[in-house]
Amino acid sequence: MVFPFKSVLDYEIKFKPEHEMFRNFVKEFMEREVAPKVSYIEEHNEIPKEVLDKVAQQGFQGISVPQQYGGQGGDQMSLAIFSEETAKICPALVTIIGANGLFIVPLLLYGTEEQKIRYVTPVAKGEKRSAHATSEAVAGSDVAGIQTKAEKIDGEWHISGRKAFISGGDIADYFVVLARTSPVQNKRERWKGLTMFIVERNTKGFTIGRHMEKMGLKGSHIVELQFDDVVVPDENRVGPEGEGFKVAMETYDHGRIGVAAQALGIAQAAFEKSLNYSLQRTTFERPIIQHQMIDAYLADMLMKLASARHLVYWAAYLADLGRQEYMLAASLAKAYATEAAEWLAEKTISIFGGAGVIVETQVERFLRDVEITKIYEGANEIQRLVIIRQLLKQTLGVDIS
Ligand SMILES: Cc1cc2nc3c(=O)[nH]c(=O)nc-3n(C[C@H](O)[C@H](O)[C@H](O)COP(=O)(O)OP(=O)(O)OC[C@H]3O[C@@H](n4cnc5c(N)ncnc54)[C@H](O)[C@@H]3O)c2cc1C
């Protein structure tokens, strides 16, 4: 046993030649189509529509969606590779694509065949866009504390409430929305009584609210949503009534590998910029890479980068094998990669000196972007709770949740 796993083979990661081909394809696409627009995106806080359309047309909204529902039929490893390569150039694009994933995954896991055909297929093909609405101003980590309600009247659901922080809500056609459908019976089981629904953008009573200005990931937007007696048919319910918490949690287990890979891409970009600058910048008549303190920074950067990369690919590989341990690995990868990326981003600013805080140098944005990856899809404090709960479950069969 290699605690907490059974064997050293549990740490295996295998790639296929297709993974490297896909990486090259994404890299070339991002360098050609997106890299020239990065300054514009940062300055205007907007990704041009033609770029978003090209990304959608490439099928990137449906990488891991089965081909029968309009997707590419790829695996979690391909999705991680996509997130990493895209985040090296434009992390906000990963968030925009990720918002679609957070709509698609619950439907693939719990949706009816009709829901998959009607909603997943156009999103995977890039014909429509979608978003995931769980969080509220009053409840983020505490998903069971949401106050949006849905009541069943004559076979239809009436939804009322407000959501906040919803990525891609400004451009989405379809939303999954979590609402409370029955009151809390006892405190230990607050998670019961939530249900997830599909809501289409033009439904009566549904309003896209204000944009919430944020520090990083410029070009991806978060908005508030308002539901004033929004009526949807029972066919729009995703999964069993009262089981929405479980649907949401399983969705985030998948999503957090993508966030870890997004942070990995930011860290990789920060490292490459730091290395180049250290070779070019001279102080005291020598390139700064000849100062030992700078070498120590660069060496530590590479250690953290390599560790984060292994955790991300390992989590993706376990997920592709269908191993339950992927949940633990995904939380380890998410917390570690995002914090490693934060460390690298901060050290990149140190290596650049004054130039590091000048916006034009495009270095300070690494730090602004990476801070958000530590928070969404389960803040890192929550990841640490998940890590210990999963560890106890797997090794001792003890459930302390
Ligand atoms: C840019 C951005 C995009 C987002 N996109 C979406 C989206 O598309 N859809 C969506 O539904 N949501 C989205 N969110 C919301 C996001 O998921 C929440 O912000 C996140 O879950 C944290 O919730 P909170 O902000 O309410 O913080 P809180 O839950 O109030 O937490 C505050 C602090 O307390 C800590 N904390 C809370 N509970 C515990 C605990 N039990 N133990 C230890 N520490 C704890 C947290 O880790 C954090 O440090 C987005 C957020 C951001 C910033």
PDBQT file of the ligand as one rigid body, heavy atoms in Angstrom, charges set to zero:
ROOT
HETATM    1  C1  LIG A 501     -15.346  34.972 -11.190  1.00  0.00    +0.000 C 
HETATM    2  C2  LIG A 501     -16.337  34.077 -10.537  1.00  0.00    +0.000 A 
HETATM    3  C3  LIG A 501     -17.133  33.258 -11.334  1.00  0.00    +0.000 A 
HETATM    4  C4  LIG A 501     -18.120  32.447 -10.765  1.00  0.00    +0.000 A 
HETATM    5  N1  LIG A 501     -18.949  31.720 -11.575  1.00  0.00    +0.000 NA
HETATM    6  C5  LIG A 501     -19.989  31.030 -11.018  1.00  0.00    +0.000 A 
HETATM    7  C6  LIG A 501     -20.954  30.370 -11.858  1.00  0.00    +0.000 A 
HETATM    8  O1  LIG A 501     -20.843  30.351 -13.090  1.00  0.00    +0.000 OA
HETATM    9  N2  LIG A 501     -22.005  29.763 -11.255  1.00  0.00    +0.000 N 
HETATM   10  C7  LIG A 501     -22.173  29.743  -9.903  1.00  0.00    +0.000 A 
HETATM   11  O2  LIG A 501     -23.140  29.168  -9.438  1.00  0.00    +0.000 OA
HETATM   12  N3  LIG A 501     -21.262  30.355  -9.090  1.00  0.00    +0.000 NA
HETATM   13  C8  LIG A 501     -20.192  31.004  -9.609  1.00  0.00    +0.000 A 
HETATM   14  N4  LIG A 501     -19.280  31.634  -8.806  1.00  0.00    +0.000 N 
HETATM   15  C9  LIG A 501     -19.472  31.633  -7.353  1.00  0.00    +0.000 C 
HETATM   16  C10 LIG A 501     -18.438  30.798  -6.619  1.00  0.00    +0.000 C 
HETATM   17  O3  LIG A 501     -18.701  29.435  -6.814  1.00  0.00    +0.000 OA
HETATM   18  C11 LIG A 501     -18.441  31.213  -5.143  1.00  0.00    +0.000 C 
HETATM   19  O4  LIG A 501     -17.939  32.546  -5.084  1.00  0.00    +0.000 OA
HETATM   20  C12 LIG A 501     -17.608  30.299  -4.284  1.00  0.00    +0.000 C 
HETATM   21  O5  LIG A 501     -18.218  29.041  -4.184  1.00  0.00    +0.000 OA
HETATM   22  C13 LIG A 501     -17.392  30.868  -2.872  1.00  0.00    +0.000 C 
HETATM   23  O6  LIG A 501     -18.614  31.261  -2.308  1.00  0.00    +0.000 OA
HETATM   24  P1  LIG A 501     -18.782  32.717  -1.659  1.00  0.00    +0.000 P 
HETATM   25  O7  LIG A 501     -18.210  33.706  -2.605  1.00  0.00    +0.000 OA
HETATM   26  O8  LIG A 501     -20.189  32.880  -1.256  1.00  0.00    +0.000 OA
HETATM   27  O9  LIG A 501     -17.848  32.674  -0.391  1.00  0.00    +0.000 OA
HETATM   28  P2  LIG A 501     -18.318  32.154   1.049  1.00  0.00    +0.000 P 
HETATM   29  O10 LIG A 501     -18.970  30.837   0.911  1.00  0.00    +0.000 OA
HETATM   30  O11 LIG A 501     -19.060  33.229   1.754  1.00  0.00    +0.000 OA
HETATM   31  O12 LIG A 501     -16.912  31.932   1.768  1.00  0.00    +0.000 OA
HETATM   32  C14 LIG A 501     -16.166  33.006   2.358  1.00  0.00    +0.000 C 
HETATM   33  C15 LIG A 501     -14.862  32.387   2.890  1.00  0.00    +0.000 C 
HETATM   34  O13 LIG A 501     -15.162  31.417   3.909  1.00  0.00    +0.000 OA
HETATM   35  C16 LIG A 501     -14.615  30.154   3.534  1.00  0.00    +0.000 C 
HETATM   36  N5  LIG A 501     -15.530  29.124   3.996  1.00  0.00    +0.000 N 
HETATM   37  C17 LIG A 501     -16.867  29.038   3.759  1.00  0.00    +0.000 A 
HETATM   38  N6  LIG A 501     -17.375  27.944   4.332  1.00  0.00    +0.000 NA
HETATM   39  C18 LIG A 501     -16.332  27.301   4.945  1.00  0.00    +0.000 A 
HETATM   40  C19 LIG A 501     -16.190  26.092   5.678  1.00  0.00    +0.000 A 
HETATM   41  N7  LIG A 501     -17.244  25.280   5.922  1.00  0.00    +0.000 N 
HETATM   42  N8  LIG A 501     -14.970  25.771   6.151  1.00  0.00    +0.000 NA
HETATM   43  C20 LIG A 501     -13.899  26.545   5.907  1.00  0.00    +0.000 A 
HETATM   44  N9  LIG A 501     -13.961  27.690   5.201  1.00  0.00    +0.000 NA
HETATM   45  C21 LIG A 501     -15.150  28.068   4.724  1.00  0.00    +0.000 A 
HETATM   46  C22 LIG A 501     -14.493  30.218   2.033  1.00  0.00    +0.000 C 
HETATM   47  O14 LIG A 501     -13.555  29.282   1.542  1.00  0.00    +0.000 OA
HETATM   48  C23 LIG A 501     -14.063  31.647   1.825  1.00  0.00    +0.000 C 
HETATM   49  O15 LIG A 501     -12.677  31.749   2.119  1.00  0.00    +0.000 OA
HETATM   50  C24 LIG A 501     -18.260  32.427  -9.353  1.00  0.00    +0.000 A 
HETATM   51  C25 LIG A 501     -17.422  33.217  -8.548  1.00  0.00    +0.000 A 
HETATM   52  C26 LIG A 501     -16.474  34.030  -9.129  1.00  0.00    +0.000 A 
HETATM   53  C27 LIG A 501     -15.593  34.862  -8.229  1.00  0.00    +0.000 C 
ENDROOT
TORSDOF 0
